[in-house]
Amino acid sequence: MRLITNPQTTFCFQHTTSSGKEQWRKIAEIMDANPQIAAMVWNDLNTKSDGCPKKDTGAKGMSAEQVLRFAIVKMREGLSYRGLHDRVDDSITLRELCKTPFDRVPAFTTLQENIKKLRPQTLARINDVIIRYARERKIENGNQVRMDTTAIESNIHHPVDSEQLWDCVRVITRILRGIETEVPRLHGRFSDHTRAAKRLRYKLHNVRGKENRKALYRRLIKLTRNVVAYGRQAIQELHPLRCLPCEDPLLAIAFAGELEHFLPLAQAVIAQSERRVLHGEAVPAQQKVVSIFEEHADIIKKGQREIIYGHKVLFTGGKSNLILDCAIKRGNPADAEQFIPALERHRQRFGRAPKKVATDGGFASKDNAVQARGMGVQDIAFSSLKGNKLSELVKSERTYKRLRKWRAGIEGIVSATKRAFGLDRCTWSGFESFQSYVLLGVLAFNLQTLARHLLA
């Protein structure tokens, strides 16, 4: 007979056999088989950015092993830090993976604080360990590779001049308000132009006519200049020699440091707005500031596609679909310039150059083909020959066609990292954090790919 309720709860857990759980278990086995990975992470957690050790005081905190496993779950599941906490807290499988089977899951702020300590150099070395593990299991030998570049966005809004001027006004004014609150003698010293600047920004979104737009920009630039002048005055007032004995010198140094960071950026935004809008000049991409928050972001344009504000990333994939190399570049270097350095890194990692290489036409050049041949590459398949003879690149036309078709698989790898591992847009701040975010996504992708190979 069917019961309404079952008051007697069983003491046995029915473990699932889903493919997702098996993959997580295999990922845990891979990490357990390489204990040096946890030691690398421990070094990041217990040393400062300059390499000096931190004080061994306070609570134990999360272990190095836990930090990396939580980070991999975050990237593979595409979660926020709050979502990461809830997801692991609610999953027996992920609790087991993250070494918290019966413990309280760390708060989302603790997760954020620890995961952000992972450095790009450490994550690159961890990925090398995973590639070496795949070689030992004969899953990847590095004999055949395919390359492609993509652009990953920084977490900024579209860099319109009016928006950037408004950002300068509101951020510097916010710092000045904090100074007025903490330093009573400077209370009321600086005027607040945020309301006027916000109105001008709104009008610039709707104004028509070139001359009307210029007039509004002149007013907004003037307000921004005034705010920058207030910031310079505040730095002088916060000088240690001018601080009163009752004032906190460390707080004054902190406020002055913030202003010294943003004021040069605000000045650069004013200068480029004047050149572009008032004088009609074309400002070179290398001289533009696209964000005062992510000033490291570059302007990336690939062919006729939409312009992306972030960084160009080179992926090198192997026959196993593992990402063997990930290089994050500043500026917008041509693909052809990255071809030989990528082969050099591959030779350092595997001890030899690949036998076969497949890329798109952007990597093609006569010099690249000659140098690759000199390094020991036997077959090179550029999608566009660009002056190279087919007989000089490959041993047969059939080999060229097969490599050219195989090259298309790197597009799927790039798409998967963006669609399922969060590499369409980096949400971490700063260039070093940008590198860590991308390399962490690559590591999560490689662990999943390797787990699937081992389960097959």
C-alpha positions as a Markdown table, in Angstrom:
| # | Residue | x | y | z |
|---|---|---|---|---|
| 1 | Met | 0.0 | 0.0 | 0.0 |
| 2 | Arg | 1.2 | 3.5 | -0.8 |
| 3 | Leu | 1.9 | 5.6 | 2.3 |
| 4 | Ile | 1.1 | 9.3 | 2.7 |
| 5 | Thr | 4.4 | 10.0 | 4.4 |
| 6 | Asn | 7.4 | 7.9 | 5.4 |
| 7 | Pro | 8.4 | 8.9 | 8.9 |
| 8 | Gln | 11.4 | 6.5 | 9.0 |
| 9 | Thr | 14.4 | 8.0 | 7.3 |
| 10 | Thr | 17.1 | 5.7 | 6.0 |
| 11 | Phe | 20.7 | 6.0 | 7.2 |
| 12 | Cys | 22.2 | 5.0 | 3.8 |
| 13 | Phe | 22.9 | 7.5 | 1.1 |
| 14 | Gln | 22.1 | 6.3 | -2.4 |
| 15 | His | 25.1 | 7.5 | -4.5 |
| 16 | Thr | 24.3 | 8.5 | -8.0 |
| 17 | Thr | 26.2 | 7.2 | -11.0 |
| 18 | Ser | 25.6 | 10.1 | -13.3 |
| 19 | Ser | 28.3 | 11.1 | -15.9 |
| 20 | Gly | 28.7 | 14.4 | -14.1 |
| 21 | Lys | 29.6 | 12.8 | -10.8 |
| 22 | Glu | 32.0 | 10.4 | -12.4 |
| 23 | Gln | 33.8 | 13.3 | -14.1 |
| 24 | Trp | 34.1 | 15.1 | -10.8 |
| 25 | Arg | 35.5 | 12.0 | -9.2 |
| 26 | Lys | 38.0 | 11.6 | -12.0 |
| 27 | Ile | 39.1 | 15.2 | -11.7 |
| 28 | Ala | 39.7 | 14.6 | -8.0 |
| 29 | Glu | 41.8 | 11.5 | -8.8 |
| 30 | Ile | 43.9 | 13.6 | -11.2 |
| 31 | Met | 44.5 | 16.2 | -8.6 |
| 32 | Asp | 45.3 | 13.6 | -5.9 |
| 33 | Ala | 47.8 | 12.0 | -8.3 |
| 34 | Asn | 49.7 | 15.3 | -8.5 |
| 35 | Pro | 50.2 | 16.6 | -4.9 |
| 36 | Gln | 52.7 | 19.2 | -6.1 |
| 37 | Ile | 49.7 | 21.2 | -7.4 |
| 38 | Ala | 48.5 | 21.9 | -3.8 |
| 39 | Ala | 52.1 | 22.9 | -2.8 |
| 40 | Met | 52.1 | 25.5 | -5.6 |
| 41 | Val | 48.8 | 27.0 | -4.5 |
| 42 | Trp | 50.0 | 27.0 | -0.8 |
| 43 | Asn | 52.9 | 29.2 | -1.9 |
| 44 | Asp | 50.5 | 31.8 | -3.4 |
| 45 | Leu | 48.4 | 31.8 | -0.2 |
| 46 | Asn | 51.3 | 32.2 | 2.2 |
| 47 | Thr | 53.5 | 34.7 | 0.4 |
| 48 | Lys | 53.1 | 38.3 | -0.6 |
| 49 | Ser | 53.3 | 39.6 | -4.2 |
| 50 | Asp | 57.0 | 40.4 | -3.7 |
| 51 | Gly | 57.7 | 36.8 | -2.6 |
| 52 | Cys | 58.1 | 37.5 | 1.1 |
| 53 | Pro | 56.4 | 35.1 | 3.5 |
| 54 | Lys | 53.3 | 36.2 | 5.4 |
| 55 | Lys | 53.0 | 36.0 | 9.2 |
| 56 | Asp | 52.0 | 32.6 | 10.4 |
| 57 | Thr | 49.3 | 33.9 | 12.7 |
| 58 | Gly | 45.5 | 33.8 | 13.0 |
| 59 | Ala | 43.1 | 31.1 | 12.0 |
| 60 | Lys | 44.1 | 28.2 | 9.7 |
| 61 | Gly | 41.8 | 29.2 | 6.9 |
| 62 | Met | 41.1 | 27.1 | 3.8 |
| 63 | Ser | 43.7 | 24.6 | 2.7 |
| 64 | Ala | 45.5 | 25.1 | -0.6 |
| 65 | Glu | 43.8 | 22.0 | -2.0 |
| 66 | Gln | 40.4 | 23.4 | -1.1 |
| 67 | Val | 41.0 | 26.8 | -2.7 |
| 68 | Leu | 42.0 | 25.3 | -6.1 |
| 69 | Arg | 39.1 | 22.8 | -6.1 |
| 70 | Phe | 36.5 | 25.5 | -5.2 |
| 71 | Ala | 38.0 | 27.7 | -8.0 |
| 72 | Ile | 37.7 | 24.9 | -10.6 |
| 73 | Val | 34.1 | 24.3 | -9.6 |
| 74 | Lys | 33.4 | 28.0 | -10.0 |
| 75 | Met | 34.8 | 28.1 | -13.5 |
| 76 | Arg | 33.3 | 24.8 | -14.7 |
| 77 | Glu | 29.8 | 25.6 | -13.4 |
| 78 | Gly | 29.9 | 29.3 | -14.3 |
| 79 | Leu | 29.0 | 30.4 | -10.8 |
| 80 | Ser | 29.3 | 33.6 | -8.8 |
| 81 | Tyr | 30.9 | 33.4 | -5.4 |
| 82 | Arg | 27.5 | 33.3 | -3.7 |
| 83 | Gly | 26.3 | 30.7 | -6.2 |
| 84 | Leu | 29.5 | 28.7 | -5.6 |
| 85 | His | 28.8 | 28.6 | -1.9 |
| 86 | Asp | 25.2 | 27.5 | -2.4 |
| 87 | Arg | 26.1 | 24.9 | -5.1 |
| 88 | Val | 28.8 | 23.2 | -3.0 |
| 89 | Asp | 26.7 | 23.4 | 0.2 |
| 90 | Asp | 23.9 | 21.6 | -1.6 |
| 91 | Ser | 25.9 | 18.9 | -3.3 |
| 92 | Ile | 27.3 | 15.7 | -1.7 |
| 93 | Thr | 29.5 | 15.2 | -4.8 |
| 94 | Leu | 31.0 | 18.7 | -4.7 |
| 95 | Arg | 31.4 | 18.6 | -0.9 |
| 96 | Glu | 33.5 | 15.4 | -1.4 |
| 97 | Leu | 35.5 | 17.0 | -4.2 |
| 98 | Cys | 36.2 | 20.2 | -2.2 |
| 99 | Lys | 37.2 | 18.3 | 0.9 |
| 100 | Thr | 34.2 | 19.6 | 3.0 |
| 101 | Pro | 32.1 | 16.4 | 3.4 |
| 102 | Phe | 30.9 | 17.3 | 6.9 |
| 103 | Asp | 32.3 | 20.7 | 7.5 |
| 104 | Arg | 30.7 | 24.1 | 7.1 |
| 105 | Val | 31.2 | 25.4 | 3.6 |
| 106 | Pro | 33.3 | 28.7 | 3.7 |
| 107 | Ala | 31.4 | 32.0 | 3.3 |
| 108 | Phe | 31.3 | 33.5 | -0.2 |
| 109 | Thr | 33.6 | 36.3 | 0.9 |
| 110 | Thr | 36.2 | 33.8 | 2.2 |
| 111 | Leu | 36.0 | 32.0 | -1.2 |
| 112 | Gln | 36.5 | 35.2 | -3.1 |
| 113 | Glu | 39.4 | 36.3 | -0.9 |
| 114 | Asn | 41.3 | 33.0 | -1.3 |
| 115 | Ile | 40.6 | 32.3 | -5.0 |
| 116 | Lys | 41.7 | 35.8 | -6.0 |
| 117 | Lys | 45.1 | 35.0 | -4.5 |
| 118 | Leu | 45.9 | 32.5 | -7.2 |
| 119 | Arg | 48.6 | 34.0 | -9.5 |
| 120 | Pro | 48.8 | 33.5 | -13.2 |
| 121 | Gln | 52.4 | 32.0 | -13.1 |
| 122 | Thr | 51.2 | 29.4 | -10.6 |
| 123 | Leu | 48.1 | 28.5 | -12.8 |
| 124 | Ala | 50.4 | 28.2 | -15.9 |
| 125 | Arg | 52.7 | 25.8 | -14.0 |
| 126 | Ile | 49.7 | 23.8 | -12.8 |
| 127 | Asn | 48.4 | 23.5 | -16.4 |
| 128 | Asp | 51.9 | 22.2 | -17.4 |
| 129 | Val | 51.6 | 19.5 | -14.7 |
| 130 | Ile | 48.2 | 18.4 | -16.1 |
| 131 | Ile | 49.7 | 18.3 | -19.6 |
| 132 | Arg | 52.5 | 16.2 | -18.3 |
| 133 | Tyr | 50.1 | 13.9 | -16.6 |
| 134 | Ala | 48.2 | 13.5 | -19.9 |
| 135 | Arg | 51.5 | 12.6 | -21.7 |
| 136 | Glu | 52.3 | 10.0 | -19.1 |
| 137 | Arg | 48.9 | 8.4 | -19.7 |
| 138 | Lys | 49.5 | 8.6 | -23.5 |
| 139 | Ile | 46.5 | 10.8 | -24.1 |
| 140 | Glu | 48.6 | 13.6 | -25.6 |
| 141 | Asn | 52.0 | 13.5 | -27.3 |
| 142 | Gly | 52.2 | 17.0 | -28.8 |
| 143 | Asn | 53.0 | 15.7 | -32.3 |
| 144 | Gln | 50.1 | 17.6 | -33.9 |
| 145 | Val | 48.8 | 21.0 | -32.9 |
| 146 | Arg | 46.4 | 23.7 | -34.1 |
| 147 | Met | 46.4 | 27.3 | -33.2 |
| 148 | Asp | 44.0 | 30.2 | -33.1 |
| 149 | Thr | 43.6 | 33.6 | -31.4 |
| 150 | Thr | 40.5 | 35.1 | -29.8 |
| 151 | Ala | 39.7 | 38.3 | -27.9 |
| 152 | Ile | 38.4 | 38.2 | -24.3 |
| 153 | Glu | 36.5 | 41.2 | -23.0 |
| 154 | Ser | 37.3 | 43.1 | -19.9 |
| 155 | Asn | 34.4 | 44.0 | -17.6 |
| 156 | Ile | 33.8 | 47.6 | -18.8 |
| 157 | His | 31.1 | 49.5 | -20.5 |
| 158 | His | 31.5 | 50.8 | -24.1 |
| 159 | Pro | 34.2 | 53.6 | -23.9 |
| 160 | Val | 32.1 | 56.6 | -25.0 |
| 161 | Asp | 33.9 | 59.9 | -24.2 |
| 162 | Ser | 30.9 | 61.3 | -22.2 |
| 163 | Glu | 30.7 | 58.1 | -20.1 |
| 164 | Gln | 34.4 | 58.2 | -19.3 |
| 165 | Leu | 34.3 | 61.9 | -18.3 |
| 166 | Trp | 31.3 | 61.1 | -16.1 |
| 167 | Asp | 33.2 | 58.2 | -14.5 |
| 168 | Cys | 36.1 | 60.5 | -13.7 |
| 169 | Val | 33.8 | 63.1 | -12.0 |
| 170 | Arg | 31.9 | 60.6 | -9.9 |
| 171 | Val | 34.9 | 58.5 | -8.8 |
| 172 | Ile | 37.1 | 61.4 | -7.8 |
| 173 | Thr | 34.2 | 63.2 | -6.1 |
| 174 | Arg | 33.5 | 60.0 | -4.1 |
| 175 | Ile | 37.1 | 60.0 | -2.9 |
| 176 | Leu | 36.9 | 63.7 | -2.0 |
| 177 | Arg | 33.7 | 63.1 | 0.0 |
| 178 | Gly | 35.5 | 60.4 | 2.0 |
| 179 | Ile | 38.3 | 62.8 | 2.6 |
| 180 | Glu | 35.9 | 65.5 | 3.9 |
| 181 | Thr | 34.3 | 63.0 | 6.2 |
| 182 | Glu | 37.6 | 61.6 | 7.7 |
| 183 | Val | 39.5 | 64.9 | 7.7 |
| 184 | Pro | 37.3 | 67.6 | 9.4 |
| 185 | Arg | 39.5 | 70.5 | 8.5 |
| 186 | Leu | 38.8 | 69.9 | 4.8 |
| 187 | His | 35.1 | 69.7 | 5.2 |
| 188 | Gly | 33.3 | 71.9 | 2.6 |
| 189 | Arg | 36.6 | 72.6 | 0.8 |
| 190 | Phe | 35.6 | 70.9 | -2.5 |
| 191 | Ser | 32.4 | 71.6 | -4.6 |
| 192 | Asp | 30.3 | 68.6 | -5.8 |
| 193 | His | 29.7 | 68.7 | -9.6 |
| 194 | Thr | 28.2 | 65.2 | -9.9 |
| 195 | Arg | 24.6 | 66.5 | -10.5 |
| 196 | Ala | 25.7 | 68.9 | -13.2 |
| 197 | Ala | 28.0 | 66.3 | -14.8 |
| 198 | Lys | 25.2 | 63.7 | -14.8 |
| 199 | Arg | 22.8 | 66.0 | -16.5 |
| 200 | Leu | 25.3 | 66.8 | -19.2 |
| 201 | Arg | 26.0 | 63.1 | -19.7 |
| 202 | Tyr | 22.3 | 62.5 | -20.2 |
| 203 | Lys | 21.9 | 65.4 | -22.7 |
| 204 | Leu | 24.9 | 64.1 | -24.7 |
| 205 | His | 23.0 | 60.8 | -25.2 |
| 206 | Asn | 20.1 | 62.6 | -26.8 |
| 207 | Val | 21.6 | 65.8 | -28.5 |
| 208 | Arg | 21.6 | 66.2 | -32.2 |
| 209 | Gly | 23.9 | 68.4 | -34.2 |
| 210 | Lys | 27.7 | 68.5 | -34.2 |
| 211 | Glu | 28.0 | 72.1 | -32.7 |
| 212 | Asn | 25.4 | 71.4 | -30.0 |
| 213 | Arg | 27.4 | 68.3 | -29.0 |
| 214 | Lys | 30.6 | 70.2 | -28.9 |
| 215 | Ala | 29.1 | 72.9 | -26.6 |
| 216 | Leu | 28.0 | 70.2 | -24.2 |
| 217 | Tyr | 31.3 | 68.5 | -24.3 |
| 218 | Arg | 33.1 | 71.8 | -23.5 |
| 219 | Arg | 31.0 | 72.2 | -20.4 |
| 220 | Leu | 31.5 | 68.6 | -19.3 |
| 221 | Ile | 35.3 | 68.8 | -19.8 |
| 222 | Lys | 35.4 | 72.0 | -17.8 |
| 223 | Leu | 33.6 | 70.3 | -14.9 |
| 224 | Thr | 36.0 | 67.4 | -15.1 |
| 225 | Arg | 39.0 | 69.7 | -15.0 |
| 226 | Asn | 37.6 | 71.4 | -11.9 |
| 227 | Val | 37.2 | 68.1 | -10.2 |
| 228 | Val | 40.8 | 67.1 | -11.1 |
| 229 | Ala | 42.0 | 70.4 | -9.7 |
| 230 | Tyr | 40.2 | 69.6 | -6.4 |
| 231 | Gly | 41.9 | 66.2 | -6.4 |
| 232 | Arg | 45.4 | 67.8 | -6.8 |
| 233 | Gln | 44.6 | 70.3 | -4.0 |
| 234 | Ala | 43.5 | 67.4 | -1.7 |
| 235 | Ile | 46.8 | 65.6 | -2.4 |
| 236 | Gln | 48.7 | 68.7 | -1.2 |
| 237 | Glu | 46.5 | 69.0 | 1.9 |
| 238 | Leu | 47.1 | 65.3 | 2.7 |
| 239 | His | 50.8 | 65.6 | 2.6 |
| 240 | Pro | 52.3 | 64.2 | 5.9 |
| 241 | Leu | 53.9 | 67.5 | 6.8 |
| 242 | Arg | 50.5 | 69.3 | 6.6 |
| 243 | Cys | 48.5 | 66.7 | 8.6 |
| 244 | Leu | 47.5 | 67.6 | 12.1 |
| 245 | Pro | 48.6 | 65.4 | 15.1 |
| 246 | Cys | 45.0 | 64.3 | 15.6 |
| 247 | Glu | 44.7 | 63.0 | 12.0 |
| 248 | Asp | 45.5 | 59.4 | 10.9 |
| 249 | Pro | 48.5 | 59.6 | 8.6 |
| 250 | Leu | 47.9 | 56.1 | 7.2 |
| 251 | Leu | 44.3 | 57.1 | 6.2 |
| 252 | Ala | 45.7 | 60.2 | 4.5 |
| 253 | Ile | 48.2 | 58.2 | 2.6 |
| 254 | Ala | 45.5 | 55.8 | 1.4 |
| 255 | Phe | 43.3 | 58.6 | 0.2 |
| 256 | Ala | 46.3 | 60.3 | -1.5 |
| 257 | Gly | 47.2 | 57.0 | -3.2 |
| 258 | Glu | 43.7 | 56.6 | -4.7 |
| 259 | Leu | 43.8 | 60.1 | -6.1 |
| 260 | Glu | 47.3 | 59.7 | -7.5 |
| 261 | His | 46.0 | 56.6 | -9.3 |
| 262 | Phe | 42.9 | 58.2 | -10.9 |
| 263 | Leu | 44.0 | 61.8 | -11.6 |
| 264 | Pro | 46.5 | 60.9 | -14.4 |
| 265 | Leu | 43.8 | 58.7 | -16.0 |
| 266 | Ala | 41.3 | 61.5 | -15.7 |
| 267 | Gln | 43.7 | 63.9 | -17.3 |
| 268 | Ala | 44.3 | 61.4 | -20.2 |
| 269 | Val | 40.5 | 61.1 | -20.7 |
| 270 | Ile | 40.2 | 64.9 | -20.8 |
| 271 | Ala | 43.0 | 65.2 | -23.4 |
| 272 | Gln | 41.6 | 62.5 | -25.7 |
| 273 | Ser | 38.1 | 63.9 | -25.5 |
| 274 | Glu | 39.4 | 67.3 | -26.5 |
| 275 | Arg | 41.4 | 65.8 | -29.4 |
| 276 | Arg | 38.6 | 63.6 | -30.6 |
| 277 | Val | 35.5 | 65.7 | -30.1 |
| 278 | Leu | 36.6 | 69.3 | -30.1 |
| 279 | His | 39.5 | 69.1 | -32.6 |
| 280 | Gly | 38.3 | 66.2 | -34.7 |
| 281 | Glu | 41.6 | 64.3 | -34.4 |
| 282 | Ala | 41.9 | 60.5 | -34.8 |
| 283 | Val | 43.6 | 59.3 | -31.6 |
| 284 | Pro | 45.8 | 56.2 | -32.1 |
| 285 | Ala | 44.6 | 53.1 | -30.3 |
| 286 | Gln | 47.8 | 52.8 | -28.3 |
| 287 | Gln | 47.2 | 56.3 | -26.8 |
| 288 | Lys | 43.5 | 55.8 | -25.9 |
| 289 | Val | 42.2 | 55.1 | -22.4 |
| 290 | Val | 39.2 | 52.9 | -22.7 |
| 291 | Ser | 38.4 | 52.7 | -19.0 |
| 292 | Ile | 39.7 | 54.3 | -15.8 |
| 293 | Phe | 38.9 | 51.1 | -13.9 |
| 294 | Glu | 40.5 | 48.6 | -16.3 |
| 295 | Glu | 43.2 | 50.9 | -17.9 |
| 296 | His | 45.1 | 47.8 | -19.1 |
| 297 | Ala | 42.3 | 46.9 | -21.6 |
| 298 | Asp | 43.3 | 47.0 | -25.3 |
| 299 | Ile | 41.3 | 47.7 | -28.4 |
| 300 | Ile | 41.1 | 44.5 | -30.4 |
| 301 | Lys | 39.7 | 44.4 | -33.9 |
| 302 | Lys | 39.8 | 41.2 | -35.9 |
| 303 | Gly | 38.9 | 41.7 | -39.6 |
| 304 | Gln | 35.3 | 43.1 | -40.0 |
| 305 | Arg | 34.1 | 41.9 | -36.6 |
| 306 | Glu | 32.9 | 44.0 | -33.7 |
| 307 | Ile | 35.6 | 45.8 | -31.8 |
| 308 | Ile | 36.4 | 44.2 | -28.4 |
| 309 | Tyr | 37.9 | 45.9 | -25.4 |
| 310 | Gly | 40.1 | 43.4 | -23.6 |
| 311 | His | 43.1 | 41.3 | -24.6 |
| 312 | Lys | 44.0 | 38.9 | -27.4 |
| 313 | Val | 44.6 | 35.3 | -26.3 |
| 314 | Leu | 46.4 | 32.6 | -28.3 |
| 315 | Phe | 45.3 | 29.0 | -27.8 |
| 316 | Thr | 47.3 | 26.0 | -28.9 |
| 317 | Gly | 45.3 | 22.7 | -29.0 |
| 318 | Gly | 46.5 | 19.2 | -29.3 |
| 319 | Lys | 45.0 | 16.1 | -30.9 |
| 320 | Ser | 43.4 | 15.2 | -27.5 |
| 321 | Asn | 41.5 | 18.6 | -27.5 |
| 322 | Leu | 43.6 | 19.7 | -24.5 |
| 323 | Ile | 44.8 | 23.3 | -24.5 |
| 324 | Leu | 48.5 | 22.9 | -24.5 |
| 325 | Asp | 49.4 | 26.6 | -24.5 |
| 326 | Cys | 47.6 | 29.8 | -23.6 |
| 327 | Ala | 49.4 | 33.2 | -24.2 |
| 328 | Ile | 47.7 | 36.5 | -23.2 |
| 329 | Lys | 49.2 | 39.4 | -25.1 |
| 330 | Arg | 49.1 | 43.2 | -24.5 |
| 331 | Gly | 48.2 | 45.4 | -27.5 |
| 332 | Asn | 46.9 | 43.8 | -30.7 |
| 333 | Pro | 49.8 | 41.9 | -32.1 |
| 334 | Ala | 49.4 | 40.2 | -35.5 |
| 335 | Asp | 48.8 | 36.5 | -35.5 |
| 336 | Ala | 51.9 | 35.9 | -37.6 |
| 337 | Glu | 54.1 | 37.5 | -34.9 |
| 338 | Gln | 52.9 | 34.9 | -32.4 |
| 339 | Phe | 53.5 | 31.7 | -34.5 |
| 340 | Ile | 57.2 | 31.1 | -33.9 |
| 341 | Pro | 57.1 | 32.0 | -30.1 |
| 342 | Ala | 54.2 | 29.5 | -29.7 |
| 343 | Leu | 56.3 | 26.8 | -31.3 |
| 344 | Glu | 59.2 | 27.7 | -29.0 |
| 345 | Arg | 57.1 | 27.3 | -26.0 |
| 346 | His | 55.8 | 24.0 | -27.3 |
| 347 | Arg | 59.4 | 22.8 | -27.8 |
| 348 | Gln | 60.3 | 23.8 | -24.2 |
| 349 | Arg | 57.2 | 21.9 | -22.9 |
| 350 | Phe | 57.6 | 18.7 | -24.9 |
| 351 | Gly | 61.3 | 18.8 | -25.7 |
| 352 | Arg | 60.7 | 19.0 | -29.5 |
| 353 | Ala | 58.6 | 20.9 | -32.0 |
| 354 | Pro | 55.4 | 19.4 | -33.2 |
| 355 | Lys | 55.5 | 17.3 | -36.4 |
| 356 | Lys | 52.3 | 18.9 | -37.8 |
| 357 | Val | 50.8 | 22.3 | -37.3 |
| 358 | Ala | 47.5 | 23.7 | -38.6 |
| 359 | Thr | 46.5 | 27.4 | -38.3 |
| 360 | Asp | 44.4 | 29.9 | -40.2 |
| 361 | Gly | 45.7 | 32.3 | -42.7 |
| 362 | Gly | 46.5 | 35.0 | -40.2 |
| 363 | Phe | 49.6 | 33.0 | -39.1 |
| 364 | Ala | 50.9 | 32.5 | -42.6 |
| 365 | Ser | 54.1 | 34.1 | -43.9 |
| 366 | Lys | 57.1 | 32.9 | -45.8 |
| 367 | Asp | 59.5 | 33.5 | -42.9 |
| 368 | Asn | 57.2 | 31.6 | -40.5 |
| 369 | Ala | 57.2 | 28.6 | -42.8 |
| 370 | Val | 61.0 | 28.6 | -43.1 |
| 371 | Gln | 61.6 | 29.0 | -39.4 |
| 372 | Ala | 59.1 | 26.3 | -38.5 |
| 373 | Arg | 60.8 | 23.9 | -41.0 |
| 374 | Gly | 64.1 | 24.7 | -39.3 |
| 375 | Met | 62.7 | 23.8 | -35.9 |
| 376 | Gly | 61.6 | 20.4 | -37.2 |
| 377 | Val | 58.0 | 20.8 | -38.2 |
| 378 | Gln | 57.3 | 18.4 | -41.1 |
| 379 | Asp | 53.9 | 19.5 | -42.2 |
| 380 | Ile | 52.4 | 23.1 | -42.0 |
| 381 | Ala | 48.8 | 23.8 | -43.0 |
| 382 | Phe | 48.0 | 27.5 | -43.3 |
| 383 | Ser | 44.4 | 28.1 | -44.4 |
| 384 | Ser | 45.7 | 30.7 | -46.8 |
| 385 | Leu | 49.1 | 30.1 | -48.3 |
| 386 | Lys | 50.1 | 33.8 | -48.7 |
| 387 | Gly | 53.0 | 33.3 | -51.1 |
| 388 | Asn | 54.0 | 29.8 | -49.8 |
| 389 | Lys | 54.1 | 26.9 | -52.2 |
| 390 | Leu | 52.1 | 23.9 | -51.1 |
| 391 | Ser | 55.0 | 21.5 | -51.8 |
| 392 | Glu | 57.1 | 23.5 | -49.4 |
| 393 | Leu | 54.6 | 23.2 | -46.5 |
| 394 | Val | 53.4 | 19.6 | -46.7 |
| 395 | Lys | 54.4 | 16.3 | -48.3 |
| 396 | Ser | 51.1 | 15.9 | -50.2 |
| 397 | Glu | 48.0 | 17.7 | -51.0 |
| 398 | Arg | 46.0 | 15.1 | -49.2 |
| 399 | Thr | 47.9 | 15.8 | -45.9 |
| 400 | Tyr | 47.2 | 19.5 | -46.4 |
| 401 | Lys | 43.5 | 19.0 | -46.8 |
| 402 | Arg | 43.3 | 16.8 | -43.8 |
| 403 | Leu | 45.2 | 19.2 | -41.6 |
| 404 | Arg | 43.1 | 22.2 | -42.9 |
| 405 | Lys | 39.9 | 20.4 | -42.0 |
| 406 | Trp | 41.3 | 19.3 | -38.6 |
| 407 | Arg | 42.3 | 22.9 | -37.8 |
| 408 | Ala | 38.6 | 23.9 | -37.6 |
| 409 | Gly | 38.4 | 22.0 | -34.3 |
| 410 | Ile | 40.2 | 24.7 | -32.5 |
| 411 | Glu | 37.2 | 27.0 | -33.2 |
| 412 | Gly | 35.1 | 24.5 | -31.2 |
| 413 | Ile | 37.6 | 24.6 | -28.3 |
| 414 | Val | 37.6 | 28.4 | -28.2 |
| 415 | Ser | 33.8 | 28.4 | -28.3 |
| 416 | Ala | 33.5 | 25.9 | -25.5 |
| 417 | Thr | 35.8 | 28.0 | -23.2 |
| 418 | Lys | 33.7 | 31.0 | -23.8 |
| 419 | Arg | 30.3 | 29.4 | -23.7 |
| 420 | Ala | 30.8 | 27.0 | -20.8 |
| 421 | Phe | 33.9 | 28.3 | -18.8 |
| 422 | Gly | 33.3 | 32.0 | -18.6 |
| 423 | Leu | 36.0 | 33.2 | -21.0 |
| 424 | Asp | 33.7 | 35.4 | -23.1 |
| 425 | Arg | 34.2 | 38.2 | -20.5 |
| 426 | Cys | 36.6 | 38.5 | -17.6 |
| 427 | Thr | 34.9 | 39.7 | -14.5 |
| 428 | Trp | 38.1 | 40.2 | -12.4 |
| 429 | Ser | 39.8 | 43.5 | -12.1 |
| 430 | Gly | 43.4 | 44.3 | -13.1 |
| 431 | Phe | 45.7 | 42.7 | -15.7 |
| 432 | Glu | 47.2 | 40.1 | -13.4 |
| 433 | Ser | 43.7 | 39.0 | -12.3 |
| 434 | Phe | 42.7 | 39.0 | -16.0 |
| 435 | Gln | 45.5 | 36.5 | -16.6 |
| 436 | Ser | 44.6 | 34.4 | -13.6 |
| 437 | Tyr | 40.9 | 34.3 | -14.7 |
| 438 | Val | 41.7 | 33.1 | -18.2 |
| 439 | Leu | 44.3 | 30.5 | -17.1 |
| 440 | Leu | 41.9 | 29.2 | -14.4 |
| 441 | Gly | 39.2 | 28.8 | -17.1 |
| 442 | Val | 41.8 | 26.9 | -19.3 |
| 443 | Leu | 42.7 | 24.7 | -16.3 |
| 444 | Ala | 39.1 | 23.8 | -15.6 |
| 445 | Phe | 38.6 | 23.0 | -19.3 |
| 446 | Asn | 41.7 | 20.8 | -19.5 |
| 447 | Leu | 40.7 | 18.9 | -16.3 |
| 448 | Gln | 37.2 | 18.2 | -17.7 |
| 449 | Thr | 38.7 | 17.1 | -21.1 |
| 450 | Leu | 41.3 | 14.9 | -19.4 |
| 451 | Ala | 38.6 | 13.3 | -17.2 |
| 452 | Arg | 36.5 | 12.4 | -20.2 |
| 453 | His | 39.5 | 10.8 | -21.9 |
| 454 | Leu | 40.2 | 8.7 | -18.8 |
| 455 | Leu | 36.6 | 7.7 | -18.5 |
| 456 | Ala | 36.2 | 6.7 | -22.1 |
